[in-house]
Amino acid sequence: MTQTALIVGASRGLGLGLADEYLRRGWRGLATVRDDAGEAALQALPSADRMTVHRADVASDQDIARLAAAVTEPLD
């Protein structure tokens, strides 16, 4: 069974590094970004087809509620 991780702030720095490492280890990922540049950075990763990208700003209650409603699968 493929494991799934949720990575918040996955467009750069530590979040992007974690997304890359999880993908390299065969995981599936759900990632949050705030803009097009962040999404482009994720799409450039190897195996990016296993990463589902959600637009969300963690400072926005509305974005967090929308993300919570969209994530219906179990997370590991």
Buried (B, 14 or more C-beta within 10 A) or exposed (E): EEEBBBBBBBBEEEBBEBBBEBBEEEBBBBBBBBEEEBBEBBEEBEBBEBBBBBBBBEEEEEBBEBBEEEBEEEEE
